[in-house]
Amino acid sequence: MTPRISVVIPTYRRPDLLLRCLNAVLDQRLSPDSYEIIVVDDGHDDETQRVVTEIARDLGPLSSLRYLRPSTGRGPAVARNAGWRAARGELIAFTDDDTVPAPLWLSAGERALRTQPELVAVCGRVSVPMPDSPTDHARMTEGLSSAEFVTANAFVWRWALEKVDGFDERFTRAWREDSDLQFRLMAQAGPVGRCAEAEVTHPVRKAPWGLSLSQQRNTFFDALLYKKHPRLYRERIRRTPPWNYYAIVALGVATLVLLVLGEMPMSVVAALLALSLVLQLAGKRLRHTSHQVDHVLEMLATSALIPFLSVYWRLRGALHFRVFFL
């Protein structure tokens, strides 16, 4: 029988997390023949393939679990495109390998779209359990719970994906490719809604020291999203540029230039102003997070570096995608 729903799960060298996600998807309160599961291995990882193959074997000859490796390209947009294009269902359900879908996830998402025919897609609820003393990384992860549209929990009619030609594969990191899909669906296919009953849990993973520094590279793709959807970007993503970051960078450069020119008093003033802005940034990140010594030190150190990295990647994105973007 042809399944009604195709679940697409991109994964990248996280077989343990993928196994947890697959167990939850296989435990849906929905007839097993009504949905299929397509795991797209963006990491081309043999251990991941082994995990999926063993589960499929245990499910028997009528298993609806499939394993794919993209033939060309890398990144979550490429993986999701490979998944939905290989799907047989008329409704595509997207989630990530580090989520745990609730038992009623699929049935709730399907019901939302079938009972609201004007919608072409819905975003479900992403629950992020928070520890008693959350880190800055945990608070960033918590942002998924309030995002308008995330592919960690999204349902889209296949015909709508075909109409917009799926995900833009220029988004090579897991950043803004879901917002771009949402905006193009709204412009070319129809309204995008919400479905709180379709829930997945997204546990906070342990983060290495300084993860926030490498994440600044994501802002490279803000420039691409802004180029494609300037009005929606300012309305729904970020209303104004991060002027405090630009001020810190400008003051940092001024400190060095004034020092070279022998203007020591002015150099000290510029350095103190930059330091005050860095401390404000660190204080904001610490306001509702852990005050353990190691976390405080990490926030202080990374807050001094984040503005420079963020501005670098934002301007590099603007140059690469040829758009005036600050």
N, C-alpha and C positions, 0 to 999 in steps of 0.2 A: 504494500500500500504506500502511496505517496504521502509523506508526512505533511501536516499543516504548517508546522513551525520548524525552522532550522536555527539551532543555537550555534553561534560562531564564537569561538574562544581563541584569540591569539595568545601565544605564549612564547617566552624567551628564557630558556634554560632555568626554569623553576619547577622541576618535576614534582617536588613535594607539595608546593602550593597548588599546582595543577591537579594533582590527585585529590586534594581536599575539595576543590571546586567541582571536579567531575562527579565525585560521590554525591554532592548536593544536587547537581543537575539530574543525575540518574534517579534521585529520590523524589522527583516531582510528583505531585498528586494529579497526574495526567496520564492518560493511556500511553504506554510506551510506544505504540505504533503511530502516535499523533505527532511525534517530534523526533528529530535527528540531532546529533551533536557533531560539529566539525571542529576539530582542533587544528589550528594552523601554527606550525612550528617555525617561528621567525628566527629562532636561534640555530636551526638545523642540528639539533642536539640528539644524539643516539639514545641517551637515557630517557629523554622525553618520549621518543618514539617507542621505546620498550614499554614504558608505563601505559601508554595508550593502547598499544598492541595487545598487551596482557589483559587489560580490562575488556577490550573488544572480544578477545577469545573467550573470556569467562562468560560474556553475555550470550555467546552462542552464534550459530550461523546467520541468524536474523538480526544481528547487532546493528544498531543505528548509529554507532560511533565510528567516525572516520578520522584519519590522520592525513594532513597535507603539509607539504613544504612548498613555499612560493618558489617558482622557477627563476624569477628575476626580481631584483630589488630587495630591500630590507626596510623594516619599520612597521609600526602598527597599522598604518593606512594601507600599505601593501598587503599585509596579512589579512586584514578584514575584507579587503576587496577580493582576495583569493578565496576566502571563506564563503562570502555570500554569492559569488558568481558560480561556485561549485554546488551551492545549496539546491535542494529540491522543493523546499517549502515556499508557500506564498508569503509567509510572514517570517522576517529575520529578527532573531533576538540576539543582541550583542551583550557579552559580559567579558570580564578579564579573568586571568588565571589566579589572581589573588583575592577573589571575592568568594562569598559563600551564599548562593541564592537560597531564599526561603522556599519551603515546600510548595507554596502557592504562587511562586514567582511567575512561571509561564502561564498558568491559567488566568491570573489577574491581568497580565499584560495583554494577552489575547482578547480577553473580555473587553478591556478598555477600548481597543481599536475596533472590535466588531460592533460594539454598542454605540460608538461615536464615529459614524462613517465619514464625517467631515475631516477627521484627523488622518494624517499620513504617517505619523510617528508619535510615540510617547516616550517619555523618560520616567523610569521608575524611581523608587526611593533608595538611596544609598545610606545605610546606617553605619556609623563609625563609632564603635565602643571606645570611650576615652578612659585612660587610666586616671587615678586620683591626682597624680602630679604630672600632667602632660608636658611633653617637650614641644619645642617650636615645630619640629617635624610632624608631631601628632596633630597640632593645630592646623597645619597646612593640609594634612590628609583629611581632617574634619571638613574642610571646605567642599569636599565632594558631596556632602549631605545637603548643601544649599545651592549647588550648581544647577543651572537651567537645563542643561542637556549634556549627559556624559555617556560614553559608550561602555562604561562599566555596567550600565543597566539601561538599555534602550531597545525599543521595538520599532521596526520600520517595515512597511510593506515593500515587498521586493520590487513591484512596479515603480515605486517612488525612487528607490535606489537606482534602478535602470534609467529613470528619467534624468537624474542629476549626475549619472555616471559614477556613482559611489564616492569614495573618499579621494581627496586630492593627495596624490602620493608624494608631492613635494614636502608635505609635513612628515619628515623622517623620524621625528621623536614623538613620544606620546604627549603631545601638547598642542592644543588648539585645533587638531584635526576634527574633533567632535563638534566644536562650535562652528567650524566652517561648514560641516555637513548640515547642521541645524539651520544655519542661515540660508544655505542654498535650497534646502527642502522648503523652507518658508517662502522663498521667492519663486520657486519653479514648480512646486508640487502641491503644497497646501499647508494648513496649520499643524503645528507640533504641540502636543499637550503633555500633561503630567498624569501619573498613575501611582499614588502613594501605596496602593495595596500590593503592587509588584515590587517586592523588597529584596535587596541583596545586602549582606553585611560585608563591610570592608575593614578587616582588622588592621590596626596600625603595625607595620613591620618595624623591626629594629633598624635604626639608621646609623651608618658610620659617621664618625666625626666629620663635620664640615660638609655634609651632603648639600646644604643650601648653596654652597659655592658652585658646585657642578650644575645645580639646577638653574643657575642664571643663564645657561646656554639656551634654555627654553625660550627666552625672550627674543631670540633670533626669529622665531616663527610668529611672534606677535606682529612683526613687520609685514609678513605675508598675509595674515588675517586682516590687518588694517588696510592693506592695499586692495584686497578683494571686497571688504565690507566696511568702509570707513565710518559710515553713520552708525551701523549696528555695533561696531567695535567701541565707539565712544559712548553709546547708550547702554550697552550691556556688559562690556568687559572692563574698560578703564576710561573714566570720564576725562582725566587729565594726565599728562605725562608725569613721571616721578621727579618733580622739580627738586625735591630734597636730594635725590641721588646726583642730579646734575650740579647742584650747589656744592655738594661734598667734593665731587671731582674737580670742579673749577677752583675751589679753595685749596685743594691738595696741589694742583698744578701751580697756583699762585704762590703757595708757600715755597716751593722749590725755586721758582723763577726769582722771587724776591730775595731768597737766600743767596742765589748765585750773583745777583746784582749788588749784594752787600747791604740790602735794606732789612737788617735784622729785626727792628721793631715791627715793621709792617708784616714781615714773614711770621713772626710770633703771633700777631693778631689773626692772620689768616689761618694759622694752624689751630689756634684756640677756637675759632668759629667752626672750622671743620670738625674738631673734636666734639664740640657741643652738639652738632647735628648727628654725629655718629652715636653719641650717648643717647640722644632722643630716639634714634632708630632701635638701639639695643633695648632701651626701656620699654618701647612699644611691643617688641617681641617677647619681653619677659613679663609683661603685665598680667597675663593669665596663664603663665607656664611655670615650669619647675624652677625653683630658686636654689637647687643644689649647686655646689661650687663648680663642678665640672661643666654643668650646663650654662651657668652664668658666664664662665670664661669663654665657652664656645660662642655664645651670643655676642660678647664683646669683640672677639677676634673676627668673627665672620661679618659683623655689622660694619667693621672698618673696610672690609674687602668687597662686600656685595655691591655697593654703589659703582665701583670701578668696573667690576665684571658685568654688571647689568647694563651700564651705559655702553660698554664695548660691544656686547652682543646685540643691543638694540640698534646701534649705529651700523654695525656690520650687516645686520638684517636689512636695514634701510638701503644700504649700498647694493647688497646682493639682489634684492627684489626691486630696486630702482623706485623707491617711494620715499616721499618726505615724511619721516616718522620719527617722533621723539618719545 
